[in-house]
Amino acid sequence: MNATTAVTVRVPAKVNLQLAVGPARDDGYHGLVNVFHAVSLFDEVTVSAAPDLRPGTAALSVDGDRPDHVARVPLDDGNLAARAAALLARETPTATGVRIHLSKAIPVAGGMAGGSADAAAALVACNTLWGGGVSRTRLLELAADLGSDVPFPLLGRTAVGTGRGERLAPVPVRGTFHWVFALAEGGLSTAEVFAEYDRLRPDAPQPRLDEELVAALAAGDALRLGAALGNDLQRAALSLRPGLGAVLDVGRDAGALGAIVSGSGPTCAFLVGSPDRARELAAALRDSKECADAVIAHGPVPGATVV
């Protein structure tokens, strides 16, 4: 048995630089081309051994800076982090019960994959705690079983996901990009956004990678990247939450190089050219009262890391 009694893993949020969505497949998923970009908003997931619990079962707790977000985190078996522990335990003879504490900074139900990030962190933390020696390749496979967005936080940096988003390939990036994220009151259901997308776009074409976006990343050119940002789900998110349009307008009017709904929303992402411009745009968003808060981040950053 591994002598370690607790492991903490730090894991980043993501923003989708391109989210191209194809028609619904026979299995209910959509074909995607999804350019993930890890940014410096981090959750910390601490897993500690709980011999009083059955192997693979988890007791969860949560804290964070935003009580309204913390209140939306499920603390039962439906939480992806708990499901990650249970899934890994099936392959780890040394598995124990665990207590999982989530320290949240990633928006909840905000289109930045906070729940998926926590699941990825739980896989890494439990693998370390139990001394299971499960390979990174196998962890990625287990992550894909948990959800399409779970593999990416294991890798971090920038990557393109294909299939339903779970098949990842690194994307070269030069330099650092600076972001402002406008946080919304309440969340948006990913399933509802996809359903609205299907309603609005029944003739969706097969998704394709935007080569201009890839070139902008390789060149480290924020102006080109801002112009190339794209999200096929944005129209559906705006249909369900029309107020997001005003948030995007505030950011554009304040000089953002690019403005986009992040993933399925409702968080809105704004690309800027420098840390100073990020602080100015965040202040403009807060002053506008069109969003609940604005936070600053940069990317790309590494994926799930033991701290």
Long-range contacts (C-beta under 8 A, 24 or more apart in sequence): 1-94, 1-131, 2-94, 2-129, 2-130, 2-131, 4-128, 4-129, 4-131, 5-48, 5-49, 5-129, 6-46, 6-47, 6-48, 6-49, 6-129, 7-46, 7-47, 7-48, 7-125, 7-126, 7-128, 7-129, 7-306, 8-44, 8-45, 8-46, 8-47, 8-125, 8-306, 8-307, 9-44, 9-45, 9-46, 9-47, 9-121, 9-122, 9-124, 9-125, 9-128, 9-304, 9-305, 9-306, 9-307, 10-42, 10-43, 10-44, 10-121, 10-304, 10-305, 10-307, 11-42, 11-43, 11-44, 11-45, 11-117, 11-118, 11-120, 11-121, 11-153, 11-303, 11-304, 11-305, 12-38, 12-39, 12-40, 12-41, 12-42, 12-106, 12-117, 12-153, 12-156, 12-299, 12-301, 12-302, 12-303, 13-38, 13-39, 13-41, 13-42, 13-43, 13-105, 13-106, 13-107, 13-112, 13-113, 13-114, 13-117, 13-297, 14-38, 14-39, 14-112, 14-113, 14-117, 14-149, 14-152, 14-153, 14-263, 15-39, 15-112, 15-179, 15-181, 15-262, 15-263, 15-269, 15-299, 16-111, 16-231, 16-260, 16-262, 16-263, 17-158, 17-213, 17-217, 17-225, 17-228, 17-229, 17-230, 18-209, 18-210, 18-213, 18-228, 18-229, 18-230, 18-231, 19-230, 19-231, 19-232, 19-233, 19-263, 20-207, 20-208, 20-209, 20-210, 20-230, 20-232, 21-194, 21-197, 21-204, 21-207, 21-232, 21-233, 22-204, 22-205, 22-206, 22-207, 23-198, 23-202, 23-203, 23-204, 23-205, 23-206, 24-198, 25-164, 29-148, 29-164, 30-164, 30-194, 30-197, 31-162, 31-163, 31-164, 31-206, 31-207, 32-148, 32-161, 32-162, 32-163, 32-164, 32-165, 32-207, 33-160, 33-161, 33-162, 33-207, 33-208, 33-209, 34-160, 34-161, 34-162, 34-165, 35-158, 35-159, 35-160, 35-161, 35-171, 35-209, 35-210, 35-213, 35-214, 36-152, 36-158, 36-159, 36-160, 36-161, 36-168, 37-158, 37-177, 37-299, 37-300, 38-152, 38-153, 38-156, 38-157, 38-158, 38-299, 38-300, 38-301, 38-302, 38-303, 39-179, 39-181, 39-297, 39-298, 39-299, 39-300, 39-301, 40-297, 40-298, 40-299, 40-301, 41-105, 41-106, 41-107, 41-112, 41-181, 41-295, 41-297, 42-105, 42-106, 43-102, 43-103, 43-104, 43-105, 43-106, 43-114, 43-117, 43-118, 43-121, 44-102, 44-103, 44-121, 44-307, 45-81, 45-100, 45-101, 45-102, 45-103, 45-118, 45-121, 45-122, 45-125, 46-100, 46-101, 46-103, 46-125, 47-85, 47-98, 47-99, 47-100, 47-101, 47-122, 47-125, 47-126, 47-129, 48-98, 48-99, 48-101, 48-129, 49-96, 49-97, 49-98, 49-99, 49-129, 50-96, 50-97, 50-98, 50-99, 51-96, 51-97, 52-97, 53-96, 53-97, 53-98, 53-99, 54-97, 55-89, 55-95, 55-96, 55-97, 56-85, 56-86, 56-88, 56-89, 56-90, 56-95, 56-97, 57-82, 57-85, 57-86, 57-97, 57-98, 58-82, 58-85, 58-86, 58-97, 58-98, 58-99, 58-100, 59-97, 59-98, 59-99, 59-100, 60-99, 60-100, 60-101, 60-102, 61-99, 61-100, 61-101, 61-102, 62-101, 62-102, 62-103, 62-104, 63-101, 63-102, 63-103, 63-104, 64-102, 64-103, 64-104, 64-105, 65-104, 65-105, 66-104, 66-107, 66-183, 66-293, 68-185, 68-292, 69-104, 69-107, 69-108, 69-110, 70-104, 70-108, 72-108, 72-109, 72-187, 73-102, 73-104, 73-108, 79-115, 79-118, 80-115, 80-116, 80-118, 80-119, 80-122, 80-146, 80-147, 80-150, 81-115, 81-118, 81-119, 81-121, 81-122, 82-122, 83-119, 83-146, 84-119, 84-120, 84-122, 84-123, 84-126, 84-142, 84-143, 84-146, 84-150, 85-122, 85-126, 87-123, 87-142, 87-145, 87-146, 88-122, 88-123, 88-126, 88-127, 88-130, 88-132, 88-134, 88-142, 89-126, 89-130, 91-132, 91-134, 91-138, 91-142, 92-126, 92-127, 92-130, 92-132, 92-134, 94-130, 94-131, 94-132, 95-126, 95-130, 95-132, 96-129, 96-130, 98-126, 98-129, 100-125, 107-181, 107-183, 107-267, 108-187, 109-186, 109-187, 109-188, 109-189, 110-183, 110-184, 110-187, 110-188, 110-262, 110-265, 110-266, 110-267, 111-188, 111-190, 111-237, 111-261, 111-262, 111-263, 111-264, 111-265, 111-266, 111-267, 112-181, 112-262, 112-263, 112-267, 113-149, 113-152, 113-153, 113-263, 116-146, 116-147, 116-149, 116-150, 116-152, 116-153, 117-153, 117-304, 119-143, 119-146, 119-147, 119-150, 120-150, 120-151, 120-152, 120-153, 120-154, 120-303, 120-304, 121-153, 121-304, 123-154, 123-304, 124-154, 124-304, 124-306, 125-306, 128-306, 140-168, 152-303, 153-303, 153-304, 154-303, 154-304, 155-303, 156-300, 156-301, 156-302, 156-303, 156-304, 157-300, 157-301, 157-302, 157-303, 158-217, 158-299, 158-300, 160-209, 160-214, 171-214, 171-217, 172-217, 172-218, 173-217, 173-218, 173-220, 173-300, 174-217, 174-218, 174-219, 174-220, 175-220, 176-298, 176-299, 176-300, 177-222, 177-225, 177-271, 177-298, 177-299, 177-300, 178-222, 178-271, 178-272, 178-273, 178-274, 178-275, 178-277, 178-278, 178-296, 178-298, 179-269, 179-270, 179-271, 179-272, 179-278, 179-296, 179-297, 179-298, 179-299, 180-251, 180-256, 180-269, 180-270, 180-272, 180-278, 180-281, 180-282, 180-285, 180-294, 180-295, 180-296, 180-297, 181-262, 181-267, 181-268, 181-269, 181-270, 181-294, 181-295, 181-296, 181-297, 182-247, 182-250, 182-251, 182-267, 182-268, 182-269, 182-270, 182-285, 182-290, 182-291, 182-293, 182-294, 183-267, 183-291, 183-292, 183-293, 183-294, 183-295, 184-241, 184-244, 184-247, 184-265, 184-266, 184-267, 184-268, 184-291, 184-292, 185-292, 186-266, 187-266, 188-237, 188-240, 188-241, 188-264, 188-265, 188-266, 189-264, 190-263, 190-264, 192-240, 193-233, 193-236, 193-237, 193-240, 193-264, 193-265, 194-233, 194-236, 194-264, 196-236, 196-237, 196-239, 196-240, 197-232, 197-233, 197-235, 197-236, 199-236, 200-235, 200-236, 200-239, 201-232, 201-235, 204-232, 207-232, 222-257, 222-271, 222-272, 222-273, 223-257, 223-273, 225-257, 225-258, 225-271, 226-256, 226-257, 226-258, 226-271, 227-257, 227-258, 228-258, 229-258, 229-259, 229-260, 229-269, 229-271, 230-260, 231-260, 231-261, 231-262, 231-263, 233-261, 233-263, 233-264, 233-265, 234-260, 234-261, 234-265, 237-261, 237-264, 237-265, 237-266, 240-265, 241-265, 241-266, 243-290, 244-268, 246-288, 246-290, 247-285, 247-288, 247-290, 247-291, 250-284, 250-285, 250-288, 250-290, 250-291, 251-281, 251-284, 251-285, 253-284, 254-280, 254-281, 254-284, 254-285, 255-280, 255-281, 256-281
